[in-house]
Amino acid sequence: MPDRLPPLTALRAFDAAARHMSFAKAAEELHVTPAALSFQIKSLEEHLGTQVFRRLNRAVELTEAGKALAPGVADGFQTLATAWRAAERTQDNHTLTVTAGPAFTAKWLAPRLYEFAQAHPEVELRFAASLKMMDLARDGIDVAIRFGYGNEEDHYVLPLAEEWVCPVMTPEMATRFPTPDSLVDAPLVFDDSISFLNPPADWTTWFGAMGIDHAPTHGPRFSQADHAVDAALAGVGIVLGRRALVVKDLADGRLVAPFTTALRTGVRFRFLCAKGAETRPHIAAFRDWIVSEIDKTTHITDAMTLVDVPA
């Protein structure tokens, strides 16, 4: 049996027919006649030395050899398509596709994008707001903003500002609960999006850092951090706000942080791209813009007393 692979056109015909389980539909997809497609599959079978399809009256089905071949051929064409898109993106310095979590997209990126668009009108931004861990090459992503623990040695990684949490509330709520002790009776909002942190940076830990023995459990709970912040903005209660998601509201006065003790989370947001891609003009511009925007609110962190979370 020869080791030499059959022609790519024969493999493409087989892949389409195996997906559709129909020679007619495969021919339609590939814009060839059914006779031409049958010829390609026949040539592949001659090359392999056995049939890959059983021809029935009005249908086809894969033989054992066809079943063994189909997954690898499908994966191979997917790999080729991914590589081709990656090669095309190396020539495109005007379209920037960014993935970030919904909370970071809503609370950090979206409110600031006007400034980037004004400074770089030549860059067309596309956002994929998702918690899914996307593969940059496979999913056509130029930049990923990720939060949490991660090992991304295969990428260019720039850790962003240190993340902390502290109680934030509306100015009106702050007049009702003027001291840390008064928060024992306050309506508290729970952000469950950081429940994975170990050690935890939660309300019990914050009260402990203030010398208050209190382990609250009652109050609205949100799986997404931006929803928890929105609840605080609406006056529902007081939330342990994450730095990146509340600094703009703090800077603009919509929220206040009257108690400046903040818990270090031990994690950061990270800017990721493919190694070597960080020097491409539109990616470098986006990275530098993010860093400059973070610098605008460093005074808020400077005013905080950051406390390590006990292990």
N, C-alpha and C positions, 0 to 999 in steps of 0.2 A: 504493500500500500504506500503510495507516494507521500512524502512529508510536505511537498510543496502545496501551498494553499490554492484553492480554486480562485478564479477571477472575482474581483469585488462585485461586479454586476450580478454574478450568480449568487453570491452570498446575500446581496441586497434583495434579490427576488425571493430567495428562501425566507429571509427575515419577514418580509411583508406577507408572504403566503402563510407563514406560521402564526403571525399575529392575527390575521383575518380568518384563517382556516378556510380560505377561498382563493382560488387562482384568479377569478374574475375581479374580486375586490382588490386584490394585491396589484393586478395589472392596472386598475383604475387609479390607485394611489401613485404608482410609478409612471403613469402616463405612457404605458406601452400596451400593445395588444395582448390578449390572453395567449395567443400562439407564441409570441415572443417571450412571454414570461415562462410558459411551459418549456420552451427551448433552453432557457437559462437554468431552470431547475433540473432538467434532464442532463445538462452538461455537468452540473454539480454532482448529480448521482453517479455519473460515469467516472468523474474524478475520484469520488469516494469509494466507488466499487459496490454500492448498495443503494437501495431506495431510501429516501427520507420521507416520502409521503405514500400512503395507500390511496389509490384513486378509487373512489366509490361512485355510485350512479350520479348523485347530485352533490357530493361533498368530498372532502379529503380529510385524512387524519394522519398524524405523525406516526412514523414507525419508531422502533426503539432507537435507531440511529438518529432519526429526526429529533426525538425528545432529548437525546444527549447533546445534540448540536445547537438547538434553538436558544437556550439561555445564554450560552457563551457568545453567539452571534449577536443577540440583542444587546448584551453588555458591551460588546466590542463597538457596535455602532453608536451607543450612548457615549462611550469614552471618546470616540472620534469627534462626535458633535460637541462635547465639552471642550476638547482641545481646540477645535476650530473657533468656538466662541471666545475662548481665552486668547487665542492668537489675534482675533479681530479686535478685542478690547485693547490690546497693546498699541493699536493704531488710533484709538479714539481717546483724545484728551479733552473732550467736551462734554461727554455724558458720564455722570458719576452716580452709580447705584450704591445706596447705603442701606444696610440693615441695622436696626436697633430695636430694643424692646419697646412695646407700646407706651410705657410710662415715660421713658427717656425721650421718645419721639414727641409725645404730647407736651411734656413739661419743660424740656430743655431745647430740643431742636426747633420745633415749630415756632415758638415765640421769638426766636432769634434769627430765623432764616432770611428775613428781609435784609439784614445787614450783609450777609454773605452774597445774596443775589445782587445787591447794589454794587458790591465790590468786584464781583466776578460774573457779569452778565453773560459771559461766553460759556459758562458751565450750566448744563441742564441737569438738575438734580432729580433723582428718582429714589423713593423711599419704600422699603419693605419693613413695616412695623410688625415684628413677630418675635416671640420667645423661642421659636424653633432655632436650633443650632445649625445654621445653614453652612453648606460647603461653598467657599468663595468661588472656586473654579467651576464647580458643577452648576451652581445656581446663578452664575453671572453677576456676582457681587464684587464691587471694588473695595468697599470699606465696611467693616463691621464694628459696632460699638457694643461691647459685651460687659456684663456685670457679674461678679461672683468669682468662684474659684475656677481656674482653668489652666491647662498646659498647652500653650500655643507656640512651641519652639519652632514649628515649621513656618511661622508667619513673622512679619514685622509687627512688633507690639510696643505701643507707647502707653504706659500707665498714666491715667489722668489724675485729677486731684483726689486727695484722701477723702474717703466717704465717712461721714459721721451722721448720727441721728440725735435730735433733741426735740423737746416739746415745742410745737408751733400752733398758733391759734389766731383768730381774728382779734383786732384791737379791742373790740367790745367784750370778747370772752376773757381777755387778759385783765380787764377791770373787775370781773366777777371772781377771778381766781388769781389773786395777786402774789401768792407764795407757793413754794413747792408743796408744803403741807396741805394747802387747800386743794391740790389736785386729787387728793384722796377721794374727795366728794365730787369731782368734776366728771362730765361726760367724756369718756375716752374713746378714741377711734383706734382700731387695731389694723396694722398693715401686715398681713400674713405673707406678703411677697418676700420678706426677709426672714421667714421662719427657718430657712435652711442654715442660717449663720450659726457657727459653732466656734466659740461660745455665743450664746444668744445676745442680741442687742435689742431687748424688748422693754416693756414698761416695768416689769419686776426688777430688771437689772438697773434701769435708770433710777427708780425709787431707791434701790439699794445704794447706788452711788451718792445719793443725797442724804443717806443715813435714815431713810424712812422704810420701815418694815411693812410693805404693801405689795400684794401680788394680785392685781386686778385681772378679772376674766370677763366682766360684763361690758358690753358695748358693741357697736357695729363692727364687723370684720370684713376686710376687703382683700381679695386675692391679687388685685393690681394696685400698685402704689399710687398711681395717678388718681384713682378713684378715692383712695383714702385722703389724699391731699384735697381733692375737690370737696369732699365731705367737710373737711376742716374749713375750707374757704366759705362754704355755705352756712357755717355756724353750727354744724351738727355736734362738733366736739373738738377735742384737742388730739392731735396725732403726733407720734414720734416721726418727724419729717426727715427724709433722707436729703443730705446736702444738695446734691445735683437737682433734685426735684422741687426744692423749696426756695433756693437762693434768690431766684428772680422775684417770687412773691414777697420775700423778705425785703429785698432791695427796693421794691415798688410800694411797700407799706401795706399790701393786702393781708399779709400775715406778719406776726411778730413772734420773737423768741425771747420772752422776758427772763428766762432762766438760762444762763449761758453755759451750763454744764452739758456737754455733749459726749455721747459714747462713740468711741472709735469702732467701726464695724470690722476692720481687718481686711476689707476688700475694697477694690476700686473699679470704676469703669475703665475699660481699656480700648484704645484705638488699634484696630487690626487691619492689615492688608497683606497681600502677598509680598514675600521678601523681594526687594528690588523695586517694587511698585511705589514705594514711598517717595521716590524722587520724581515720579511723573507729575507734571505741572498741576493738574486739577486735584490730584490726591494730596500733594504737598500743600496746596492752597487751602484745602478743606481742613487738613490737620492743623496748620498754623492758625487758622481762624478759630477752631475749637479751643486751642490753647489760649489765644488772646481773649476770647469770651470768658473763659474760666478766670483769667487774671483780673477781670473787671469786678469780680465778687469775692476776691480773696480777703477783703476787709471783714467780711462776715465771719469767715473761719478764724481770722486773727482775733476777733472779739470773743471767741469761744474758749472755754477751758475743756480741752479734750481729755477724756478719761479712758484708760484701757479697760476693756471688759474682762473681769476675772475669769480665768479658765475653770 
